[in-house]
Amino acid sequence: MRILVLDEGRLLPWLVARALGPGYEVEEVNGFERAIARIGESPPDLVVVGLTPARLPWWDLQHLCATQRPVVPVLYESCVDAGPEELGLTPLEGRADFLVKPAPSTVLGSALRRLLG
């Protein structure tokens, strides 16, 4: 299974890989446009997004994932003091979840496994 992680740093991809263990390929991307392109070219099994204060069209990413067949689940992890409503993500279309950073590794692992279902 392939997990696409959109984050500016290297910590979140490492945490995702560690939470899931062997058998998962974690692909890192560090730009919004690059993530959109990768989802369109080769949809992953799950997208993990490290939300930043940047005002990006997060709903567009969510909509793209929700309209793939099969639907690509998305886990948002926010480092900003804002919920999904303030970031323009509601209603969360498709399969998605929202965590606040830093999420404990057990919470992160549970959310990843639940979305991978």
Phi, psi and omega per residue, in radians:
M1 nan 2.502 -3.085
R2 -1.981 2.243 3.136
I3 -1.961 2.183 3.096
L4 -1.729 2.150 -3.120
V5 -1.998 2.069 3.079
L6 -1.757 1.920 3.141
D7 -2.792 2.629 3.131
E8 -1.342 -0.392 -3.107
G9 -1.889 -3.118 -3.134
R10 -1.791 -0.113 -3.071
L11 -1.247 -0.799 -3.104
L12 -1.062 -0.794 3.084
P13 -1.025 -0.679 3.119
W14 -1.125 -0.761 3.129
L15 -1.115 -0.698 3.116
V16 -1.104 -0.823 3.132
A17 -1.057 -0.727 -3.124
R18 -1.201 -0.684 -3.121
A19 -1.172 -0.599 -3.092
L20 -1.546 -0.523 -3.135
G21 1.436 -2.953 -3.088
P22 -1.152 2.748 3.097
G23 1.711 -0.013 3.129
Y24 -2.115 2.378 3.055
E25 -1.700 2.144 3.126
V26 -1.856 2.041 3.126
E27 -1.839 2.209 -3.122
E28 -1.704 2.377 2.952
V29 -2.333 2.535 -3.079
N30 -2.107 0.421 3.066
G31 -2.551 2.472 -3.098
F32 -0.999 -0.870 -3.115
E33 -1.086 -0.678 3.118
R34 -1.127 -0.693 3.110
A35 -1.114 -0.763 3.117
I36 -1.050 -0.775 -3.140
A37 -1.092 -0.793 -3.119
R38 -1.108 -0.691 3.126
I39 -1.122 -0.718 3.128
G40 -1.212 -0.648 -3.116
E41 -1.281 -0.819 -3.028
S42 -2.617 1.531 -3.072
P43 -1.001 2.244 3.100
P44 -1.379 3.111 3.091
D45 -1.426 -0.386 -3.133
L46 -2.798 2.519 3.027
V47 -2.018 2.325 3.050
V48 -2.039 2.235 -3.075
V49 -2.090 2.149 2.985
G50 -1.538 1.743 -3.092
L51 -1.242 2.396 3.133
T52 -2.077 3.042 3.089
P53 -1.164 -0.189 3.137
A54 -1.041 2.375 3.113
R55 -1.523 1.542 3.131
L56 -1.903 2.790 -3.134
P57 -1.341 1.215 -3.078
W58 -1.032 -0.603 -3.136
W59 -1.092 -0.590 3.101
D60 -1.079 -0.732 3.099
L61 -1.111 -0.772 -3.136
Q62 -1.081 -0.754 -3.138
H63 -1.115 -0.744 3.108
L64 -1.018 -0.813 -3.135
C65 -1.155 -0.673 -3.109
A66 -1.221 -0.410 -3.093
T67 -1.721 0.014 3.040
Q68 -1.272 2.712 3.061
R69 -2.160 1.925 0.016
P70 -1.254 2.815 3.118
V71 -1.031 2.396 3.087
V72 -1.687 2.008 3.112
P73 -1.224 2.674 -3.119
V74 -2.288 2.338 3.009
L75 -1.973 2.064 3.089
Y76 -1.708 2.320 3.050
E77 -2.173 2.027 -2.987
S78 -1.778 2.307 3.042
C79 -1.761 0.072 3.132
V80 -1.847 2.716 -3.119
D81 -1.461 1.213 3.136
A82 -2.702 2.537 3.100
G83 -1.616 -3.133 -3.115
P84 -1.023 -0.555 -3.136
E85 -1.109 -0.837 -3.111
E86 -1.165 -0.408 -3.114
L87 -1.640 0.069 3.082
G88 1.354 0.433 -3.077
L89 -1.767 -0.029 -3.102
T90 -1.808 2.544 -0.069
P91 -1.285 2.548 3.130
L92 -1.277 1.891 -3.106
E93 -1.359 2.631 3.071
G94 1.251 -2.409 3.126
R95 -2.008 2.012 -3.101
A96 -2.642 2.781 3.070
D97 -2.500 2.824 -3.055
F98 -2.388 2.177 3.097
L99 -2.156 2.735 3.044
V100 -1.778 2.322 3.099
K101 -1.323 2.610 -0.197
P102 -1.468 2.131 3.086
A103 -1.373 2.354 3.065
P104 -0.981 2.593 -3.072
S105 -1.009 -0.583 3.123
T106 -1.185 -0.667 3.124
V107 -1.206 -0.758 3.105
L108 -1.060 -0.838 -3.139
G109 -1.061 -0.740 3.127
S110 -1.115 -0.746 3.137
A111 -1.129 -0.732 3.120
L112 -1.082 -0.848 -3.119
R113 -1.134 -0.665 3.128
R114 -1.112 -0.768 -3.135
L115 -1.221 -0.579 3.100
L116 -1.290 -0.406 3.022
G117 0.717 nan nan
